[in-house]
Amino acid sequence: MFGIQLSGLSVHQKFLDTTSNNIANANTIGFKYSRAEFADIYTNSVFSNSRTAVGLGAVTSTVAQQFKQGSLSGDTGNNLDMAINGNGFFVVNSSETTNNYENLSYTRAGAFELNNAGYIVTPQGDYLQAYDVNDNGKVSNLDLNSTHSILIPHTSGAPKATSVLSIGFNLPANADPLGSAAESAVTKFDHSDSGTYTCSTSQTMHDSLGGTHTLTYYFLKDYVDDNDNTVWRMLTYVDDVPVDLANVSDTDTTDIMQVSSSTSSDDKSQFSVATLTFSSDGNLSTTKPSAFHLKNAQGEFTKPDITRDPAIDKTRTGNLYEAMGGGISNAQQVQLKPSFTQYGSSDFSITTTASDDGYASGQLTNVEVTEDGLIVASYSNGKNKFLGMVAMADFINPQGLKKIGDTQWKASYESGEPIASQANVGTAGTIKDANLEDSNVDLTAQLVNLILAQRGYQANSQALQTQNTVMDAIMNVR
């Protein structure tokens, strides 16, 4: 007899509870509001008249989650804060190492932090998941079962000894020659006297322990031959100590030249130098040797075999190991890859930025996340390390996701299996670091819903009271 009114009270109580929960989470990061949806109860038998049937009230058909995009908070100052602008979800794991669908859950709340072991986690301790990436930052395996927790190393690991140095030079075409075909300018070279060479520059290199050293190139414009070819000499010093350029093939012969000037700090030294010959159009025509290595301590400089006169050269060996001061690997091989031009004015310039494939051990200085979800750690040695790409998931029916609390969801039969996704690809959306996604609750709309729920509840209460009054009237009929 009172079923219709009681069902009305029940659905409006559900409406009130849903609205209250939305309002309570108006400031919950990544929260998605819900909407109580109702249906009428209608029964009719084959023997009843459907035109006069009233119905049996209302029922809550579902509390549907609404995954409308929330607004972004703006720069929070914390690069581990992340917000998704799109349809995707962050993937988190309750276990640091075990990875399967049962352990995975999904969230839009990107307020991540580091735990005491250095992993990126949620405030509840769940581990943010990432895909493996290759050396160029591209995903190597797009599979949620192959994701991993993200460890932020506070150091860049072991140092790496330099093996290749690259740099580009433009040598001044209008510089005056310092020597002649008969007597090379090298014979009067003094690395402490800029008047004995044309130009110089330096670049940094590293030993096997990560120590830094300075390689200096000295260039001497020697002479111009009868065919208008310009001959240059290049000498190399490491930490102010001469290091010979080594041959790399049987056919190469490296010039060995001796400083004879008693006024030079390099007096009575023998140098293995490179000879660079430029044609009249400014292009490099030949080099001797054809490729460059710094002589190491293990006899690389043997083609051709060079015998030094101990009476002349008593103070140096001309190898890299000795120049670096010892105490490091004596097998370090360093290939030089310089490029040369001789154009235009008398200006000496660097045409290609110096590069060094070695590095020292570095300390963590910064972590950032790109719009593609690539997690990049920067270290004090200037190196960047790709730690992975933030794993994302998408669903055919997000409203079917199962709520588990802490602004997280689990996949369900209704939502369908998670679709492995990555940021900036498809509908998953982009990732904005140092941002958070605010709750998508519209307080104005929810307050209106609160009034509607209250009025509906009051109206059904009044209907129940009216029904009770009618029943009292019937019971009092004499």
Secondary structure, 3 states (H helix, E strand, C coil): CCHHHHHHHHHHHHHHHHHHHHHHCCCCCCCCCEEEEEEEECCCCCCCCCCCCCCCEEEEEEEEECCCCCCECCCCCCCCEEEEECCCEEEEECCCCCCCCCCEEEECCCECEECCCCEEECCCCCEEEEECECCCCCECCCCHHHCEECECCCECCCCECCCEEEEEEECCCCCCCCCCCCCCHHHHCCCCCHHHCCEEEEEEEECCCCCEEEEEEEEEEEEECCCCCEEEEEEEEECCEECCEECCCCCCCCEEEECCCCCCCCCCCEEEEEEEEECCCCCEEEEECCCEEECCCCCCCCCCCCCCCCCCCCCCCCCHHHHCCCCCCCCCCEEEEEEEECCCCCCCEEEEEEEECCECCCEEEEEEECCCCEEEEEECCCCEEEEEEECEEECCCHHHCEEEECCEEECCCCCCCCEEECCCCCCCCEEEECCCECCCCCHHHHHHHHHHHHHHHHHHHHHHHHHHHHHHHHHCCC
